Amino acid sequence: MYCGKGEDDNTYGKKTEQIVMKLLKPYLMKGHHVFMDNFYNDVELSQKLLELRTHTNGTLRKNRKTNPKGLTQIKLKKGDFFWCRKEQVYVSAWYDKRPIYVITTRHHPKLINVSNRFGKISQKPEEVSEYNKYMGGIDRKDQMVAYYSSPQKTIRWYKKVFFHLLDISVWNSFFVYKKYFKNDVKYEFLDYREDLIKQMINLESGCSGRNIIRTGSIYSSRRTAVRAPKKVLQQENLVSISKDHWPEDFPCSTDSKRNFKYLNCSLCTKKKKRKEIRYRCKGCREKTPLCPSCFEEWHAKYVKRGDR
C-alpha cells in the first residue's frame, strides 16, 4: 500500500524499481523466480534482478521506454507470435484476444501445446502459460473484487482500505469454499456474497431483497429511539396571513449601481444575529426586511399583536 512520498533510495532509479528491490531484498542471490504484473516489469529491472540471480516473468506494458521498438511497432494478427532478446532478457508479443506483451529471463520464448477445460488443444507461449499458472489467481481475484467492490468514491481513504481488505477476505473465503466443498450446483461469487450478507444480518436463506422491501425492515419489531418532534408554533399563535404578505425585493434608487438593496433581517437582529438580505414583506406597513427562513415565524409572533 502506497503511504506517500518518503526518503528516496538513490541506489535504484524509478519508484516502482525501488519498491521491487526493497521487497525482494531478503530473497536476492538465492535463485528465486519472481512473477510480476505490467505495473512493475521493465527491461532494466529484469537485467538488474538477473545480475542478482533472480529470474523474472510477467506481462509488460507496450509503452515502456526500454521496450524493443521493433517489437511494439509490429501490427499483430490473431495467433501471431514474435520475440526479441537483449542479452538474457526476452520480450515477446503474442496476439490472442488482444495483443499481449511478456518479459522473461527464465524461458526462451516458444509456443507450446496446452488444453483448456473442455479438452481443446491450442498453442500458447511458454512464458504466458507459466505466468497464468502462478499469477492467474491474483488476476482473477482483482477482476472479481473489481466487479463487486464495496468502497465508494466519497468515503475517506482509511475506510476504502478497510473495505478493500474486506472484499479480498470475502473472495479468499469463497476460493477456499469452492476448493473444499465441490458440488455440481452452479454457485457463483455473487451468490456467495449474498448468502454471507444474509447470515451476518440473520436473514432467512430463502428471503429475497424484494420480500424485505414488501414486508418492511427486519428490525421494525425492535425497540427504536423516539425522535423528538420538530419545534412547531402553537396553533393559537398562528394568524391568517393575507395574500399581500409575501416577500419582495428591496428596490434601489435610480442612481445606484446595484440592482437590489440589502438590509439586516429584523428577526435575526432580535436574536442578536446579523444577516444581510435583499427581501422585505410586501404586506407589512413598515416593509419589514425578513430572510426566507424567518418569514413564517415573524408573522406568527408579531403580526397578530399588530407589532409590525
LOPAKE-252660 format. One record per residue (C-alpha): residue number from 1; x negated, y negated, z negated. Coordinates in pm, 1 decimal. Each point is the difference from the previous one (the first is absolute). Example, Ala and Ser with C-alpha at 12.3 -4.5 7.8 and 13.67 -1.06 7.14 Angstrom:
# residues 2
[site 1; [-1230.0; 450.0; -780.0]],
[site 2; [-137.0; -344.0; 66.0]],
***
This chain:
# residues 308
[site 1; [0.0; 0.0; 0.0]],
[site 2; [-143.6; -337.3; 102.0]],
[site 3; [-22.8; -226.5; -307.5]],
[site 4; [-138.9; -313.9; 159.7]],
[site 5; [-338.7; -132.7; 100.1]],
[site 6; [-282.3; 109.7; -225.4]],
[site 7; [-377.4; -3.0; 6.4]],
[site 8; [-129.6; 102.2; 341.5]],
[site 9; [-256.2; 276.2; 36.1]],
[site 10; [-249.8; -133.4; 253.9]],
[site 11; [-130.6; 350.9; 65.9]],
[site 12; [287.6; 60.9; 244.7]],
[site 13; [173.6; -234.6; 238.2]],
[site 14; [376.1; 14.1; 41.4]],
[site 15; [252.3; 31.0; -280.4]],
[site 16; [130.6; 334.7; 122.6]],
[site 17; [-355.4; 131.9; 19.4]],
[site 18; [-68.0; -116.5; -356.2]],
[site 19; [314.2; 176.7; -124.5]],
[site 20; [-94.5; 330.1; 165.2]],
[site 21; [-358.0; -12.7; -125.8]],
[site 22; [109.7; -85.4; -352.4]],
[site 23; [249.7; 288.0; -15.9]],
[site 24; [-240.5; 251.8; 154.8]],
[site 25; [-304.8; -101.0; -203.4]],
[site 26; [11.1; 307.5; -232.9]],
[site 27; [47.2; 237.9; 296.7]],
[site 28; [-264.9; -118.1; 246.3]],
[site 29; [-302.5; 213.3; 97.9]],
[site 30; [196.7; 319.1; -73.0]],
[site 31; [119.3; 96.2; 349.8]],
[site 32; [366.5; -84.9; -53.1]],
[site 33; [247.4; -58.4; 283.3]],
[site 34; [220.2; -309.4; -38.4]],
[site 35; [331.3; -50.9; 182.3]],
[site 36; [121.4; -360.3; 39.8]],
[site 37; [271.7; -181.9; 190.1]],
[site 38; [-52.0; -278.6; 253.2]],
[site 39; [-3.4; -277.7; -261.3]],
[site 40; [-352.1; 96.4; -111.6]],
[site 41; [-161.4; 191.4; 286.4]],
[site 42; [-268.9; -168.7; 201.7]],
[site 43; [-302.3; 109.8; 206.0]],
[site 44; [-248.6; -182.6; -224.5]],
[site 45; [157.7; 145.6; -315.8]],
[site 46; [-20.5; 352.4; 142.5]],
[site 47; [-367.9; -53.5; 83.5]],
[site 48; [-79.9; -121.6; -352.7]],
[site 49; [187.1; 288.7; -161.7]],
[site 50; [-172.9; 250.2; 226.8]],
[site 51; [-337.1; -135.5; -115.7]],
[site 52; [123.6; 74.7; -353.5]],
[site 53; [82.8; 360.9; 100.2]],
[site 54; [375.1; -60.4; 3.5]],
[site 55; [212.7; 89.7; 303.0]],
[site 56; [307.0; -198.6; 103.5]],
[site 57; [311.9; 75.7; 198.0]],
[site 58; [312.1; -205.9; 66.1]],
[site 59; [202.6; -221.5; 225.4]],
[site 60; [-151.2; -317.6; 140.9]],
[site 61; [151.0; -333.9; 95.2]],
[site 62; [-35.1; -89.4; 364.9]],
[site 63; [-106.0; -360.7; -65.9]],
[site 64; [-306.4; 71.4; -217.1]],
[site 65; [-295.3; -209.2; 120.3]],
[site 66; [-240.9; 291.9; -23.9]],
[site 67; [214.8; 233.4; 211.5]],
[site 68; [-144.8; 116.0; 334.2]],
[site 69; [156.9; -239.9; 250.6]],
[site 70; [10.2; 251.1; 281.4]],
[site 71; [220.5; 234.5; -201.5]],
[site 72; [253.4; -251.4; -129.8]],
[site 73; [47.2; -160.1; 343.5]],
[site 74; [98.8; 324.8; 171.3]],
[site 75; [369.2; 27.1; 88.9]],
[site 76; [103.1; 339.4; -132.0]],
[site 77; [273.6; 227.6; 128.3]],
[site 78; [171.3; 276.8; -195.1]],
[site 79; [-245.4; 277.8; -74.7]],
[site 80; [-313.7; -200.6; 89.1]],
[site 81; [-302.7; 46.8; -224.9]],
[site 82; [-325.2; -199.5; 8.0]],
[site 83; [-284.2; -48.2; -243.5]],
[site 84; [-318.4; -202.1; -50.3]],
[site 85; [-300.4; 44.5; -226.0]],
[site 86; [-238.8; -230.2; -183.3]],
[site 87; [-271.4; 220.0; -148.5]],
[site 88; [201.0; 240.6; -222.2]],
[site 89; [317.8; -209.6; -16.3]],
[site 90; [273.5; 114.3; 240.0]],
[site 91; [299.5; -211.3; 101.6]],
[site 92; [275.8; 170.9; 198.3]],
[site 93; [321.8; -115.3; 166.1]],
[site 94; [295.1; 233.6; 51.8]],
[site 95; [349.4; -72.4; 130.6]],
[site 96; [277.3; 203.4; -161.7]],
[site 97; [318.7; -202.3; -55.3]],
[site 98; [-219.1; -310.5; -11.8]],
[site 99; [-374.5; -74.8; 19.0]],
[site 100; [-191.1; 134.1; -301.9]],
[site 101; [-357.9; -99.3; -79.6]],
[site 102; [-204.2; 218.6; -234.9]],
[site 103; [-350.0; -32.8; -144.3]],
[site 104; [-202.2; 290.0; -141.3]],
[site 105; [-356.7; 91.9; -91.5]],
[site 106; [67.7; 367.8; -61.0]],
[site 107; [164.5; 142.1; 312.7]],
[site 108; [-109.9; -22.4; 360.2]],
[site 109; [319.3; -120.1; 176.1]],
[site 110; [175.0; 285.1; 180.1]],
[site 111; [351.7; 127.8; 63.7]],
[site 112; [121.8; 307.4; -186.8]],
[site 113; [319.4; 205.5; 23.1]],
[site 114; [248.5; -53.0; -282.6]],
[site 115; [356.0; 123.4; -54.9]],
[site 116; [287.9; -195.8; -146.4]],
[site 117; [263.7; 132.4; -240.9]],
[site 118; [199.8; 138.7; 293.1]],
[site 119; [-297.5; 201.8; 126.2]],
[site 120; [-66.3; -218.7; 304.4]],
[site 121; [-368.5; -17.5; 97.4]],
[site 122; [-148.3; -337.7; 92.2]],
[site 123; [-341.4; -163.5; 13.7]],
[site 124; [-119.2; -252.9; -254.5]],
[site 125; [-340.8; -151.3; -84.7]],
[site 126; [-171.9; 188.7; -281.4]],
[site 127; [-61.8; -319.8; -197.7]],
[site 128; [371.8; -88.1; 19.9]],
[site 129; [99.5; 347.5; -118.2]],
[site 130; [-246.1; -27.4; -289.2]],
[site 131; [130.4; -346.0; -92.2]],
[site 132; [362.1; 119.6; -0.1]],
[site 133; [-94.8; 295.6; -217.4]],
[site 134; [-142.9; -213.8; -279.2]],
[site 135; [173.3; -335.7; 48.1]],
[site 136; [337.3; 104.7; 140.6]],
[site 137; [155.8; 13.1; -346.4]],
[site 138; [-117.6; -354.3; -79.1]],
[site 139; [141.9; -140.0; 323.7]],
[site 140; [324.9; 189.9; -54.7]],
[site 141; [24.9; -138.4; -353.9]],
[site 142; [-54.6; -357.8; 120.1]],
[site 143; [262.8; 49.0; 269.8]],
[site 144; [268.2; 136.3; -233.3]],
[site 145; [-69.8; -254.5; -275.9]],
[site 146; [34.5; -276.6; 259.9]],
[site 147; [338.5; 140.9; 110.2]],
[site 148; [147.5; -9.4; -352.0]],
[site 149; [-201.8; -272.7; -168.6]],
[site 150; [122.9; -146.7; -330.1]],
[site 151; [-196.5; -330.6; -17.4]],
[site 152; [169.0; -313.7; 127.9]],
[site 153; [-166.7; -312.8; 134.8]],
[site 154; [137.4; -220.2; -274.3]],
[site 155; [-129.9; 187.6; -306.7]],
[site 156; [-328.2; -77.8; -175.2]],
[site 157; [-320.9; 174.7; 101.5]],
[site 158; [-33.6; 217.8; -310.6]],
[site 159; [354.1; 128.9; 51.8]],
[site 160; [-89.3; 86.7; 359.3]],
[site 161; [-297.5; 200.3; -127.0]],
[site 162; [219.7; 184.3; -250.0]],
[site 163; [271.0; 86.9; 253.6]],
[site 164; [-258.3; 104.9; 259.1]],
[site 165; [-157.1; 239.2; -250.4]],
[site 166; [349.3; 122.5; -85.6]],
[site 167; [72.5; 68.7; 368.8]],
[site 168; [-324.8; 195.2; 30.9]],
[site 169; [86.5; 202.9; -311.3]],
[site 170; [342.3; 84.9; 142.8]],
[site 171; [-154.9; 113.5; 328.5]],
[site 172; [-261.4; 210.8; -182.9]],
[site 173; [270.0; 168.4; -207.6]],
[site 174; [199.9; 72.1; 317.8]],
[site 175; [-309.9; 151.0; 161.1]],
[site 176; [-55.0; 229.3; -300.5]],
[site 177; [370.7; 93.5; -1.4]],
[site 178; [-5.6; 97.6; 368.6]],
[site 179; [-319.2; 199.3; -49.8]],
[site 180; [120.4; 216.6; -288.9]],
[site 181; [377.9; 11.2; 61.7]],
[site 182; [27.1; 104.7; 361.3]],
[site 183; [343.6; 78.2; 141.8]],
[site 184; [177.6; -1.7; 333.2]],
[site 185; [225.1; -295.3; -88.0]],
[site 186; [-101.5; -326.5; 165.1]],
[site 187; [-101.3; -232.1; -281.5]],
[site 188; [-152.1; -333.0; 99.9]],
[site 189; [-189.4; -259.0; -203.8]],
[site 190; [300.1; -234.2; -2.0]],
[site 191; [220.3; 277.5; -146.1]],
[site 192; [-260.8; 59.1; -269.1]],
[site 193; [-12.6; -371.9; -90.8]],
[site 194; [378.0; -22.0; -26.3]],
[site 195; [21.1; 310.2; -221.8]],
[site 196; [-280.3; -134.1; -217.5]],
[site 197; [179.2; -333.0; -46.5]],
[site 198; [325.7; 175.9; -89.0]],
[site 199; [-175.7; 207.2; -266.2]],
[site 200; [-170.1; -306.7; -145.9]],
[site 201; [332.2; -183.5; -44.0]],
[site 202; [190.9; 313.9; -105.1]],
[site 203; [223.5; 24.3; 306.5]],
[site 204; [164.9; 322.8; 104.3]],
[site 205; [-170.8; 176.0; 288.6]],
[site 206; [304.4; -20.7; 227.8]],
[site 207; [68.1; -366.8; -67.2]],
[site 208; [-50.0; -227.6; 300.1]],
[site 209; [-56.7; -372.8; 16.4]],
[site 210; [339.9; -51.9; 160.2]],
[site 211; [173.4; 172.3; -292.8]],
[site 212; [-190.8; -216.7; -247.3]],
[site 213; [122.9; -316.1; 171.9]],
[site 214; [356.7; 131.7; 16.7]],
[site 215; [23.3; 107.8; -364.5]],
[site 216; [-201.3; -285.2; -149.5]],
[site 217; [-324.5; -8.8; -189.5]],
[site 218; [-111.4; 310.0; -189.4]],
[site 219; [-65.2; -226.4; -295.5]],
[site 220; [347.4; -156.0; -3.1]],
[site 221; [97.6; 208.1; -304.8]],
[site 222; [-300.0; -118.6; -198.8]],
[site 223; [17.6; -283.0; -243.4]],
[site 224; [-100.8; -324.4; 165.0]],
[site 225; [-91.4; -335.6; -145.1]],
[site 226; [284.5; -248.2; -15.4]],
[site 227; [-85.3; -309.2; 198.9]],
[site 228; [86.0; -337.0; -147.1]],
[site 229; [264.8; -179.2; 206.2]],
[site 230; [-111.9; -298.8; 197.4]],
[site 231; [56.8; -333.9; -166.0]],
[site 232; [325.6; -136.0; 133.4]],
[site 233; [189.0; -313.3; -79.0]],
[site 234; [318.8; 42.0; -200.1]],
[site 235; [320.6; -20.8; 197.6]],
[site 236; [138.9; -287.9; -205.1]],
[site 237; [-304.5; -211.8; 82.6]],
[site 238; [45.7; 47.0; 371.9]],
[site 239; [187.5; -262.1; 191.0]],
[site 240; [161.6; -1.9; 333.6]],
[site 241; [-247.6; -179.4; 219.5]],
[site 242; [166.0; -170.6; 289.4]],
[site 243; [-113.6; 34.2; 354.0]],
[site 244; [-182.4; -332.9; -29.5]],
[site 245; [-257.9; 134.5; -246.5]],
[site 246; [-258.0; 131.2; 243.2]],
[site 247; [-372.4; -65.9; 36.4]],
[site 248; [-116.9; -248.6; 257.7]],
[site 249; [-335.1; -150.8; 96.9]],
[site 250; [-119.1; -328.0; -148.5]],
[site 251; [-6.1; -249.2; 285.7]],
[site 252; [-306.5; -220.8; 35.6]],
[site 253; [-12.7; -364.3; 91.2]],
[site 254; [-33.2; -86.6; 364.2]],
[site 255; [-354.1; -136.0; -39.3]],
[site 256; [-125.7; 318.6; -171.2]],
[site 257; [-217.6; 247.5; 188.6]],
[site 258; [153.1; 291.5; -191.1]],
[site 259; [310.8; 179.5; 111.6]],
[site 260; [118.0; 66.4; -356.6]],
[site 261; [-28.7; -160.1; -342.3]],
[site 262; [-129.9; 203.6; -295.2]],
[site 263; [116.2; -41.3; -363.8]],
[site 264; [-24.8; 203.2; -320.3]],
[site 265; [275.8; 254.5; -67.7]],
[site 266; [227.1; -132.8; -278.8]],
[site 267; [54.3; 335.4; -173.7]],
[site 268; [-366.4; 97.0; 18.9]],
[site 269; [-83.8; -340.3; -152.3]],
[site 270; [233.0; 72.3; -293.6]],
[site 271; [-186.3; 328.5; -46.5]],
[site 272; [-328.6; -194.0; 1.9]],
[site 273; [-100.8; 142.9; 334.3]],
[site 274; [-111.9; -198.2; 300.6]],
[site 275; [125.0; 109.6; 338.8]],
[site 276; [18.4; -229.7; 300.8]],
[site 277; [286.5; 74.4; 234.9]],
[site 278; [164.3; -164.4; 297.2]],
[site 279; [360.0; 101.3; -83.2]],
[site 280; [279.9; -176.7; -189.0]],
[site 281; [364.0; 77.6; -76.1]],
[site 282; [229.5; -145.0; 258.8]],
[site 283; [306.9; -12.1; -230.8]],
[site 284; [-152.1; -148.8; -319.4]],
[site 285; [38.7; -373.5; -56.3]],
[site 286; [-369.0; -51.5; -70.7]],
[site 287; [-108.8; 228.0; 284.8]],
[site 288; [-187.3; 215.6; -251.2]],
[site 289; [-326.2; 149.3; 132.1]],
[site 290; [17.2; 377.5; -51.1]],
[site 291; [-204.1; 295.0; 116.1]],
[site 292; [197.7; 296.6; 141.7]],
[site 293; [-66.9; 219.5; -306.1]],
[site 294; [141.9; -264.7; -238.2]],
[site 295; [304.6; -100.8; 204.4]],
[site 296; [255.1; 239.0; -155.7]],
[site 297; [-127.5; -36.8; -356.8]],
[site 298; [6.0; -380.6; 19.3]],
[site 299; [361.7; -17.1; 111.5]],
[site 300; [113.0; 262.1; -252.2]],
[site 301; [-154.2; -192.5; -290.3]],
[site 302; [48.4; -366.2; 86.8]],
[site 303; [269.4; -49.0; 262.4]],
[site 304; [287.5; 109.5; -230.0]],
[site 305; [-102.1; -257.0; -263.4]],
[site 306; [-26.6; -270.9; 258.6]],
[site 307; [-372.0; -39.9; -70.3]],
[site 308; [-122.3; -29.8; 352.4]],
***
